[in-house]
Amino acid sequence: MIAIEGLTKVYGSFAAVDDVSMTIEAGALTVIVGASGAGKSTLMRMVNRLVEPTSGRVLIDGEDAARLPVHELRRRIGYAIQNHGLFPHRTVAQNIATVPTLLGWDRSRIAARVDELLHLFQLDPAKFARRHPHELSGGEQQRVGVARALAAEPKLLLMDEPFGALDPLVRAKAQDDLKAIQRQLSTTILLVTHDMEEAIRLGDRIAVMDGGKLLQYAPPAEILVHPATPFIGALIGAGDRPFRLLSLETAAQEAEPGEAQGSVIAADADLRNVLAELLWSRRVAAPVAERDGRVIGRVTLARLIERAGTPT
Amino acid sequence: MAASVARAVRIASFGLDKLGVVVAALLGVGAALPFAVFRANRIVAGEAKPFFEALPPFSVALFALAVLAAAGVSLLRTSARLRLATAVAFAIAAAALIGIAADHLTPPGERYTRVAPGAGFWVLAFAGSILFADSVVRLKLGPLARVLALALGAAAFALALWSGVWSGLSILKEYATRADVFWREAGAHLILAVGSLAAAMAVGLPLGVLIARRKGLRAPALNTLNAIQTIPSIALFGILIGPLGWISVRVPGAAVLGVHGIGAAPAFLALFLYSLLPMAANTVIGLDHVPRDVVDAARGMGMTGRQRLFSVELPLALPVILTGVRIVLVQNIGLATIAALIGGGGFGVFVFAGLGQTAPDLILLGAVPTVLLAFAAAIVLDAAVELVTGARP
């Protein structure tokens, strides 16, 4: 658990981060979202002290981050950034081994860990371990960047716009992979983005920032339904609100007993995609099936319409 | 249809090579100019000898064959391998022929006559080296292959010297009378050029790192080094006489170490000062160009300042720093000749002695090794820069 208490960073007379307090649950994926200049990166960089706070403090599992030697603190926290920051003169394996090497792990343990991470990120070690970063695609570079951040098994991972440099298709895949890996490793993740869509898609909780202040800190559904300020409402976009709300739930969650015609819908498909499929195939209901093909019920247009509106 | 296309392609490729036209023209000019210069002794005015007078009959034919073959191969669009082979064969022929000319023009038993390469020889050598360099570029030789080629060239050159084909040439007669001095000055030259480079690296690298870290130091430090570079070398020697003379007299042990107002100490110091700007500036530029994301990631992962510098920043800046080393070494090998003006030794000793005696052969004895040394240093360091850059984009 990370407790941020009254954190402030002042540059001259400009407060980049202004008295922010929030608690980040262990094992959750927390997203800080805001426009550029909102102070979100500065806030995140104060957690691993790449920026030293002007006032306030960060407690990691009850321990004041300011009391630890700064290099030790950073080696315990994973760090992944937008343009991955891979070392161009080192191979993929050497890049991933960076923090374990700094921590003085023995060679066999490092090699085993690098191998494990490459498998986890679907990168064949025989093919990728000895390549240099410039020999990888953008998506592969991004995966190596995250693998490197996770190498020393940190309990906390900081990610600054990690998918910003990826094209939309690769980005969607990378976001899904991150979700899956986070569930598997139960790492606490603090992720910064300017993209509300990404925040809603990934976040267990979302912190919205503007002008250095924390405006709202809540689960995505609450932010969509009860935006705390008109600014947050604008950030969500009134036109997209129902669809974003739908995107938070899966077909399995809204499946009801009954029959339906036509092609089946995957149980883990989000409701926005289900709605699109129903509209496109001119159906009012579709069968929902698990991955193994077992039909668990149906999802109806009427139910989707009910879920897409403000709860009454 | 297919046949006519093939014919069109053949005609198009059977054009003249543009650079080859220049090489062939230079070969023509070189053949027309005097191949060798004959002098009754080392300081009288020379008598220009065209190739047909400078060479015995059989060698005249060989000369004509070599020039025509080289011109033909350069003019036509021939393969890079053939061009390289031609350039090498032409160099061997020219080297042998100038030696033959020296023996042919020197009357038997005569000790005072001098035969030196004429303007024609130098133009032919220039044309041959263009053909050689161009074919090396076209072959896209890798860095290691180029260093190997340099080593082979140096070995062939040493073999030619040892075999005695050139012993009739004036420059080697100058060498023969002062062989021991030559090697002593060669050593002095290398110590001046390489030693001042080493000292400049020892000071310039840390200075560059410091300037790159502290932005406030950048302008004053680089401007000071820049100002030093603008001082003419002779003036710098003059400026250094005072302080070094004082040190020599007042600081115990300085005189024993060879520190005097004139001599090797001020020459070394001047070369060192001139080298500082390229070393420090290239270090700064190299460090500045390390991608910000890479530095940010290195900090964020918990590397200390020292770990970041040695395992990330300096390795990534290395190609630019090595380029600085290349600039400094080539510059210092050339500049070290002026050390002789203040008694600092080096190949400049022969250049200035030759100027004083109006003995052009003696000037060449100083100038030719200097040029060859600078050339070799440039090839080796270019290859090194390419090797360290090669592993990444």
Interface residues (C-beta under 8 A of the other chain):
Chain A: N48 L50 V70 H71 E72 L73 R74 R75 R76 Y79 I81 Q82 N83 H84 G85 L86 F87 P88 H89 T98 V99 L102 H132 H134 G145 R148 A149 L158
Chain B: P291 D293 V294 V295 D296 A297 A298 R299 G300 M301 G302 M303 T304 Q307 V312 P315 L316 A391 R392 P393
